[in-house]
Amino acid sequence: MSNTAINTAQNVNIEYEFAGVGKRMIAFLLDFVVLAIYIIVMSLTVYKAIGLFDSNNVLGIKELSLLPIFCYSLTLHLIFNGRTVGKFIMGIKVVKEDGSPANLSDFLVRWILRLIDIVLFFGTVGVVTILFSEKKQRLGDIAAKTIVINTKKSTKISHTILEELDPNYQPQFQNAYILSDAVVNEIKDIYRLAGESRDYMTLRELRNRVEQLLNTQSDLRDGAFIRTVLKDYTYLTQGR
């Protein structure tokens, strides 16, 4: 699976996988199921109720009720920041090529080009372009300069803001609790990436930044200092 690097607020690249054609097709089918349920519910309730009183208006009501189906993809992508129900279940979302959130014009371009990608040619154009494009993009993505990425990650404790602690653990930095969850997540990501790439300069800069945030200094080595702060944060915020 191909990856893309998304730049964080701390100017550190975090890699995400491009969503493959399989996940995107399943997400599309899940959205189709949602729309089918909508039609069934409307048929058993609204259409039937109106038909009992005025059958002449049923056709007009049916035409009007198709509007949510027509606008489903565009509306949900806007409301849920690049996701539909199917994408949410499959753990994928639409973002710009640089990783920033897509906006109305981006979603509008993708939505219009669904006509070519999906509707007119029964999805074959979209599937082929996803399979053969470097960034797994359909025509709508290429035109809008968007990508679809996997957002689901492993739920191992090492991938969360929490750290495994010894039962007798005692914190060294008592004010570690002042850090926010978002900052701690950022620290973990930068620490992991710096370790994987052996980027000791970034690790030192991270250590200096954390010392500033906590208004403290330590004799611990850079890596040991960061690990200790993360453990202290876990201890102090989990009510141990």
C-alpha positions as CSV (number, residue, x, y, z in Angstrom):
1,M,0.0,0.0,0.0
2,S,1.4,3.4,-1.0
3,N,1.8,6.1,1.7
4,T,1.6,9.9,1.8
5,A,3.3,12.2,4.3
6,I,1.1,14.7,6.1
7,N,2.7,17.7,7.8
8,T,1.7,18.3,11.4
9,A,1.5,21.6,13.2
10,Q,5.0,20.9,14.6
11,N,6.4,20.6,11.0
12,V,6.8,16.9,11.3
13,N,5.7,14.5,8.6
14,I,3.3,11.6,9.6
15,E,2.7,8.9,7.1
16,Y,-0.8,7.8,6.1
17,E,-1.8,5.0,3.7
18,F,-3.7,5.8,0.6
19,A,-7.1,4.1,0.7
20,G,-7.1,1.3,-1.9
21,V,-9.9,0.5,-4.4
22,G,-11.2,-2.3,-2.3
23,K,-12.0,-0.2,0.8
24,R,-13.5,2.6,-1.4
25,M,-15.8,0.1,-3.2
26,I,-17.0,-1.3,0.1
27,A,-17.6,2.2,1.4
28,F,-19.6,3.0,-1.7
29,L,-21.7,-0.1,-1.3
30,L,-22.3,0.7,2.4
31,D,-23.5,4.2,1.3
32,F,-25.7,2.5,-1.3
33,V,-27.3,0.4,1.5
34,V,-28.0,3.6,3.5
35,L,-29.7,5.1,0.5
36,A,-31.7,1.9,-0.1
37,I,-32.9,1.9,3.5
38,Y,-33.9,5.5,3.1
39,I,-36.0,4.7,0.0
40,I,-37.6,1.7,1.8
41,V,-38.5,3.8,4.8
42,M,-40.0,6.5,2.6
43,S,-42.0,3.9,0.6
44,L,-43.5,2.4,3.8
45,T,-44.3,5.7,5.5
46,V,-44.4,9.0,3.6
47,Y,-45.4,7.7,0.2
48,K,-48.1,5.4,1.6
49,A,-49.5,8.0,3.9
50,I,-49.8,10.6,1.1
51,G,-51.3,8.0,-1.3
52,L,-54.1,7.4,1.2
53,F,-55.2,11.0,0.9
54,D,-54.1,12.2,-2.5
55,S,-52.6,9.8,-4.9
56,N,-52.0,12.5,-7.5
57,N,-49.3,14.1,-5.3
58,V,-47.4,10.9,-4.7
59,L,-45.3,11.3,-7.9
60,G,-44.3,14.9,-7.0
61,I,-43.3,13.8,-3.5
62,K,-41.3,10.9,-4.8
63,E,-39.4,13.3,-7.1
64,L,-38.7,15.7,-4.2
65,S,-37.6,12.9,-2.0
66,L,-34.8,12.0,-4.5
67,L,-33.0,15.3,-3.7
68,P,-31.4,13.9,-0.5
69,I,-30.2,10.9,-2.5
70,F,-28.8,13.1,-5.3
71,C,-27.0,15.3,-2.8
72,Y,-26.0,12.6,-0.3
73,S,-22.3,12.4,-1.1
74,L,-21.7,16.1,-1.3
75,T,-23.7,16.9,1.8
76,L,-22.1,14.3,4.0
77,H,-18.6,15.0,2.9
78,L,-19.2,18.6,3.8
79,I,-20.8,17.9,7.2
80,F,-18.5,15.1,8.3
81,N,-15.2,16.6,7.0
82,G,-14.5,14.2,4.1
83,R,-16.5,11.2,5.2
84,T,-19.8,9.6,4.3
85,V,-21.3,6.8,6.4
86,G,-19.5,4.2,4.3
87,K,-16.2,6.0,4.6
88,F,-16.6,6.4,8.3
89,I,-17.2,2.7,8.8
90,M,-14.3,1.8,6.6
91,G,-12.0,4.3,8.3
92,I,-11.2,6.4,5.3
93,K,-11.6,10.1,4.5
94,V,-11.0,12.7,1.8
95,V,-8.3,15.3,2.3
96,K,-6.3,17.6,0.1
97,E,-3.1,16.3,-1.3
98,D,-1.1,18.1,1.3
99,G,-3.1,16.6,4.1
100,S,-5.2,19.7,4.9
101,P,-9.0,19.4,5.1
102,A,-10.8,19.6,1.8
103,N,-13.2,22.5,1.3
104,L,-16.5,23.0,-0.5
105,S,-15.0,23.6,-4.0
106,D,-12.9,20.4,-3.7
107,F,-16.0,18.3,-2.7
108,L,-18.0,20.0,-5.4
109,V,-15.5,19.1,-8.1
110,R,-15.4,15.5,-6.9
111,W,-19.2,15.3,-6.7
112,I,-19.7,16.6,-10.3
113,L,-17.1,14.2,-11.7
114,R,-18.9,11.2,-10.1
115,L,-21.0,11.4,-13.2
116,I,-18.0,10.1,-15.2
117,D,-16.2,8.2,-12.5
118,I,-19.2,6.2,-11.3
119,V,-22.6,6.9,-12.9
120,L,-22.2,6.8,-16.7
121,F,-19.7,4.0,-16.8
122,F,-20.9,2.0,-13.8
123,G,-17.8,2.8,-11.8
124,T,-15.3,1.4,-14.3
125,V,-13.6,4.7,-14.9
126,G,-13.2,5.4,-11.2
127,V,-11.8,1.9,-10.5
128,V,-9.3,2.0,-13.4
129,T,-7.9,5.5,-12.4
130,I,-7.6,4.5,-8.8
131,L,-5.7,1.3,-9.7
132,F,-3.3,3.0,-12.0
133,S,-2.8,6.5,-10.4
134,E,0.2,7.0,-8.2
135,K,-1.9,8.4,-5.3
136,K,-4.9,6.1,-5.8
137,Q,-7.1,8.9,-7.2
138,R,-10.2,8.8,-9.3
139,L,-10.7,11.5,-11.9
140,G,-12.7,13.6,-9.4
141,D,-9.7,13.4,-7.0
142,I,-7.2,14.3,-9.6
143,A,-9.3,17.4,-10.7
144,A,-9.9,18.5,-7.1
145,K,-6.3,17.6,-6.0
146,T,-7.7,15.5,-3.2
147,I,-6.7,12.0,-1.9
148,V,-8.5,9.4,0.2
149,I,-6.5,8.1,3.1
150,N,-6.8,5.4,5.7
151,T,-7.5,6.9,9.2
152,K,-7.8,3.7,11.2
153,K,-4.6,2.9,13.2
154,S,-3.6,0.1,15.5
155,T,-5.0,0.5,19.0
156,K,-2.0,-0.8,20.8
157,I,-1.1,1.2,23.8
158,S,2.2,2.3,22.2
159,H,0.1,4.1,19.5
160,T,-2.0,6.1,22.0
161,I,-1.2,8.9,24.4
162,L,-1.1,6.3,27.2
163,E,2.0,4.5,28.4
164,E,2.3,1.2,30.2
165,L,3.3,1.7,33.8
166,D,4.8,-0.4,36.5
167,P,2.3,-0.8,39.5
168,N,4.9,1.0,41.7
169,Y,5.7,3.8,39.2
170,Q,6.4,7.2,40.7
171,P,6.3,10.3,38.4
172,Q,9.4,12.5,38.2
173,F,7.8,15.6,36.6
174,Q,4.8,16.4,38.7
175,N,3.5,19.1,36.3
176,A,3.3,16.8,33.3
177,Y,-0.5,16.9,33.7
178,I,-0.6,20.5,32.3
179,L,0.1,19.1,28.8
180,S,-3.0,18.5,26.7
181,D,-4.0,15.3,25.0
182,A,-3.3,16.8,21.6
183,V,0.2,18.0,22.6
184,V,1.0,14.6,24.1
185,N,-0.1,12.8,20.9
186,E,2.1,15.2,18.9
187,I,5.1,14.4,21.2
188,K,4.6,10.7,20.8
189,D,4.4,11.0,17.0
190,I,7.5,13.1,16.8
191,Y,9.4,10.9,19.2
192,R,8.4,7.7,17.3
193,L,9.3,9.2,13.9
194,A,12.6,10.6,15.2
195,G,13.5,7.3,16.6
196,E,12.6,5.4,13.4
197,S,14.7,7.7,11.3
198,R,17.5,8.2,13.9
199,D,16.9,11.9,13.6
200,Y,18.7,13.0,16.8
201,M,18.5,16.7,16.0
202,T,14.7,16.6,15.9
203,L,14.7,14.5,19.1
204,R,16.9,17.2,20.8
205,E,14.6,20.0,19.6
206,L,11.6,18.0,20.9
207,R,13.2,17.6,24.2
208,N,14.0,21.4,24.4
209,R,10.4,22.2,23.5
210,V,9.0,19.9,26.2
211,E,11.3,21.3,28.8
212,Q,10.0,24.8,27.9
213,L,6.4,23.7,28.1
214,L,7.0,22.1,31.6
215,N,9.4,24.9,32.7
216,T,11.9,22.3,33.8
217,Q,15.3,20.8,33.1
218,S,16.6,17.3,33.5
219,D,19.9,15.4,33.3
220,L,18.1,12.5,31.5
221,R,19.1,11.7,28.0
222,D,16.8,13.0,25.3
223,G,14.9,9.8,24.7
224,A,14.7,8.8,28.3
225,F,13.4,12.3,29.2
226,I,10.6,12.1,26.6
227,R,9.6,8.6,27.7
228,T,9.5,9.7,31.3
229,V,7.3,12.7,30.6
230,L,4.9,10.5,28.7
231,K,4.7,8.1,31.5
232,D,4.3,10.8,34.1
233,Y,1.4,12.3,32.0
234,T,-0.3,8.9,32.0
235,Y,0.2,8.5,35.7
236,L,-1.0,12.0,36.6
237,T,-4.0,12.0,34.3
238,Q,-5.3,8.5,34.9
239,G,-6.0,8.9,38.6
240,R,-3.4,6.4,39.8
